[in-house]
Amino acid sequence: MNGGGLARDLKRCWNRFAVFRGLAADPVFARFIELLTDPCPDAAGAFAASLYATGTDRWDQYLRGLVFSEETPLVRLTAEGEAVPPLMSEAADWEMGVLEAMGALSPEDLGLSTPPGWECGASGQSWLLEYREHLASMERHGFGIYARHRAFRLAGPEEDPRLAPVSHPDAVSVANLYGYERQRAAVVENTRMLLAGLPAANVLLYGDAGTGKSATVKATANLLAPEGLRLVELTRTQLHLLPRLLDELAHNPLRFVVFIDDLSFQDSDEDFSALKAVLEGGVSARAANTAIYATSNRRHLVRETFSSREGDEIHRQDTMQETLSLSERFGLRVRYDRPGRDDYLAIVKGLAGERGLELPEGQLALEAERFATRAGGRSARAARQLVDRLYVDVHLGTNARCMIDVQAGTVPVCTL
């Protein structure tokens, strides 16, 4: 069969697609369909350009990844534990065979010369068998945007926000965190319970600023992402959306940590009630595949002033106890105090070793204490800022003068 005839056959097959028809929304796949419609050099160049723009020339690998992450009706039914109708299953099997043939299509098969070109080929196992295995282990791989991304946030109009992937999530690793091993182990263990389908606690990480509370949550999410964990960040002003978010995540086969950073409330804050209802297990209680992790510099999450203790409310004491006890509703509370001198120096040494800095221990200790004094106290954040500065000094040489605004947390500004 000539190249034009093969292209026409595949295009006719594509016109019959039902289960995977959403692939047309992908710009690379759309260019491929245009190439099948008119297998000419111009169409080949446009297709290759769109493929190259994704950072690869492997058409077969690109298409396979696209197919396996597509959110189809079959995927949604499987994720919710529902039976897949026989005709839908039959259509998906046939379409998968066509897609595998598309992935194996080379420029030569279309009667085109190269360049431009693309790599293609057939894998050792059929795509259909791999896809069935993929569906069976969806609790680790996910589907749709959940298969392609590991961190999310709510974005869009305030009246109708949507889960949006974080394109460049913080890549902090557990291996790059020093100190607070006991606290970190408690958070990781609780998260592993969530992944195992066991009762997992909501977690409050509280204590002094700059001690690594947020880094612990993000590092834990990165560590366990391959096992089916996803992170959803929620701001304090979005807490009223929490019940709706939990409903949306409830039927997903993955496990989710809903992360609320730097949590605190003003007295009589409206968002207080939304979080309290979820933590107490009301009508909007969280599903078994989610846990709420919050960080705060306050043990009690409600800012209280002396004036708030006054007023004309008859049962003011009851109200105060209700607000001040919100933190008690977190099943696991992990405290982060400022490190002592030895612990602080151990964090500095660990970070310095990670950066390959070889300084006499006495000099490093002296620099660490001086920097902590200027930074307003010892902390993991101060330790990292110090090591960043030392790293810049070493690599720019002795003529470099670097200044860091510790309080503002700006990056080093260096002049030679």
N, C-alpha and C positions, 0 to 999 in steps of 0.2 A: 504493500500500500504506500502511495506517495505521501509526502509531508502534508499536502493540503487535505488529502482524504482523511488522514489520522486526526488532524486538527478539527475537521468538520465533525467527525464521529465523537470526539471528546466534547465539542461544543454542544452537540445534540444531547449528549448524556447530561451535561451541566443544566440544560434547559429543563430537565425532568427532576432536578434536585428538589427535595422538600425539607429533609432533616437538617442538612448542612448549608442551606441556602443563605444563611447569614454571613457566610464567608465573603460574599460579594462586598461587604462593607470594608474589608481590608484593602488598602490601596494597592498592595503588591499583587494580591490575588485578582483584583479588578483589572490590573494591567495584563495579567496572564490570560484572562478571559478575552480581552481585546486582541491579544496575540493569537489566540485560537480562532477568533472571528476573521482576522486578516493576518496570516503569518508572513509578514513582510519585514524588511530590515528596520523600518521606522518603528513598527510595533515592538520588535525585538529589542531595539535600543531603549525604548521607553520602559519596557518590562525590566530589563537588566539594570537600568538606572535606579528604579524604585527598589529593586532587590539589594543593590549595592548600598543604597542609602541606609539600610538597616544594619550594615556592618558585616555582611556575609555575601558569598557568591554560591552558597550551597542551597539551591532551590528545594531539593528534597527535604533537607533538614528544616528549612524555614516552613515549608508547607506542613510537614508533620507536626511541628510545634504549634502551628496555628490551628490545625484540626483538633489536636488533643486538648487545647485550652478553650475551644469554642463552647459557649453556653447554648446548648441545643435543648429542645423539648425533652429529648431522651435523657439528657444529663440531669435536667431539673427533676424529672420523675424519679430517676435513680437516686438522686441526692435526698429526696423526701421519702425514700423507701416505698414508693408506689410501683405497681406493676406496669411494665412498658407494653402498650398494645402490640399485638403480633405484627400488624401491617407496618407500624412505625419501625419496629425492630428489623423487619425485612428490608424496608427502604434504606435504613441506616447501613445495613450490611452491604447492600449493592452500591450505595454511594461511596462507602469506604474503599471498595475495590476500584472505583473510577478515580478517586483521589490518589490512591497509590500509583495508578498508571500516569496521572498527571505529574506526580513528583518524579517519575522516572523519565520524563520527556526532555530530550536534549535539543539544542539548536539543529543538530544534524537530522534528528527525527522529523523536523519541520522543513528540511531542505534549505536551511539557512547556514551561511558561513559565519565564522567568528573572526575577530571580535565584533560586537560584544558577545560574551558567552556566559554560561553558568554551569556549575557542577550538579550532577544528579545521579541517581542510582537507586538500587533496591536494597533494603535492609535484609538481614538474615531471617527475620521473622515477619510474617505478614502484618500489615498495619491493623487488620481486623482483629487478629489475636491479641496484639499489643493493646489495642483500644479496649477490648473486653477486660483485659487485666487492669488497665487504667481505671475503668469504671468500678471494678471490684475493690480498688484501693483508693477511692476518692477521698477518704478521710485523711489521707496524707498529701495528696496532690492538689485537691480542690478542683475548681472548674472556673471558666471565664476569667474575670480579672483576679480572682482569688488564686488561680493557678499561675498567673504571670507576675503577681506582686505579693509582698509579704507585709506591707504596712499601708494603712488607709486613714483618711480623715473625712469628716463631713464637709462638703463644699456645695456651693450653689446658692440659690435664693433662700432666704431665711425661712420662708413659708414652706418650701419644699426642697430641702437639701438632699443630696445624694452621696453615697459612699464613693470617694474618689481615691485612686491609688496615689501613694507618695512616690514620686519618680526617683528620688535619691534619698532613701532613708538613712539615718545614722547607722554606720557600719560598725559601731562599737562592739567589741567582743569581750566575752567573759575572761578570756585569756589576757586581755589588756587592762583589766581592772585589778588594782592592788589594795590590800587591806579589806576589812569588813567581810572576811570569808564566811563567818557564821551567818551574818545577815543575808548574804547572797545565796548561800546554800539553802536557807529557809524558803526564799522566793522561788528558786529553781525547783525544789522538791514539791512545793505546792503546785507549780505549773505543770510538772510531770503528772501529778494526780489528775489535773484537768484533762490532760491528753489521754490518760488511761481510762477516762470515763468515771473516775471516782469523785466523791464529793470534795470539791476544792473550795477554799475559803476566798472571800474577797480580801484584798490585802491593802493595808495602809502603811506606807513607808514614810516615817516622819522623823524630824530632827533638824540639826543645824544645816544651814545653807552650804552648798558646795561639797557635800560629803559623798555624792555619787548615787543618790536615790533614783533619779531619772535614768542615769546610765545603767543601773542594775536592771531596771524594767526593760530597757531597749536591748541590752546585751542578752538577757534571758530570751526575749522574743527572737533575736537573731540565732541564738543557739538552737532553739527548738523549732524554727520554721520548717526544716526538712521533715519534721515529724508531724506536721499538720497544724502548727500554731500560726495565727495571724494577729497583728496588733492594730487596733483601731483607736486613734487618738481623738479625744473629745475635750473641748474647752469647757471651762466652768460655765460660760454663758450659754452653752448648748445642752446643759443638763436636762432641760425640759424635754429634749428630744430623746432622752435615754430609753424610755419605755418603747417608743417606736423602733429605735435601733435594735433593741433586744429582740423584738418580734421579728424583725427582718433577718437577724442572724440565727434565730432558733432552729430553722429547718436546714441550715447549712451543715454539711458533714464535717467541716473543719472545726477547730477549737479557736476561741477568740479571747484575747485580753483587751478589755476596754480600758484605756489608759487616760487618766485625768491628772495632769501635771499641775503642781503648785496649787493645790486645792485649799480654799478657805472661803468663808462666808461672812457677810455682814449680818448683824442681828436682823431677824425677820426677812432674810433673803428668800425670794420666791423659788429659786432653784433648789433650795434646801429640801423642800418637800418631795421633789422628784427623786432625788438620791435616797432620801430616807425611806421612801416607799419601796424602792427596789431592794435596799439592804435589809429591810424588815420582812421581805417575802410577801408583799401584798399582791394585788391583782396583776400588777406589772412586774412580778418577780422575774429575775433573770432565768434563762434556760440553762440546762445542764452543760451546754457547750460554751458557756461564757463565764468570765470572772472579771470583776472590777478591781483594777489596781490604781491606787491614787497616791500621790506624793504631796507632802505638806511640810512646811517648816514649823507647824504648830501641832502639838499633841491633841489639843481640842481645836476642832476645825472652824469654830465660830469666833470671830473677833469680838471680844467683849470689852467694853469700857466701864469706868466707874459710873458714868451717867446711865448706862443701860441697866444697872442694878436698882436704879430708882424708878419712879413713875407711879402711875395710878392703877396698874393692873392688880386685881385682887389676888390672883394666884401666880404672881410673878416668879416665885421660887420654882414652881412646877415647870414654867416655861424655860427658865434658865437651865434646869436639869435636863430638859429635853434637848436643847440645843447643844449643851456641853457634852452630852453623852453620845453624839453622833459617831464619834470615832470608835466607841465600844461596839458598834454594829458591824465593824469589820472583823471577820473571824480571825485574821492574822494581822498583828500589828508589829512592825519591825522598826526598831529605833536606831537612828544613825546620829551618834554624837561626834563632836569634833575630835579628831585623833590626838592622843598624847604625843609627846615629843618622839618617843621611840617608834610608835606606829606611823607618825607623819614621815619620819626619816626613812622608814621601810618602804613607804609608798614612793617617795622621791627616788630611792635606789632602784626600785623595780622599774619605774618609768625611764630612768636614766639608762639602765641596762637595755631596755627595749629599743632606745634610740641609739645604742652603741656609744654612749658617752662614758669615757674612762677618766674619772677625776679622783684624786685622793679623797679618801673617806672623810677626813677632817675638813677639807675644803668644801666638800659637798654638804656636810652638816652645817657648816658656817653659813654658806649661801642659802641653805634651806631656812634657817632660823631668821636670817635677815629679811628674806623675802616674805616669810609669814608675818613678820612684824609690820611690813609695809602693806601687806594684803589684809590686815585686820584680824589675823589669826590663822592657825593651822587648819588646812582642809585638803581634801583630795583635789579640789579645783585649783587651789594655790600651788600644790605640788606639780600639777600638769602645766600650769602657766610658767612656773620656774623652769622646768625641764625644756619647755618650748623655747624659752629665752636663751638658756644655755646652749641648746642645739644650734640656734641661729648664730650665737656668738662664735661657737667653734667653727661652723662652716663658712662664716664670712670673714673670719680671721680677727686678729687683735685690733685692727683699725676700725672695726665696726662698733658703733655706739648704738645700742638698742634700748628703746624705752617701751614699757608696757603700762598702759593704764589699767591697773589691776581692778579697780572698782568698776570701771565701765566694761571690763572684760574684752577690750579690743585686741586685735592681733598685733604682734610686734611691728613697730615702725622704725626702720633702720636707715641710718645715714652713714655713708662711708666717708 
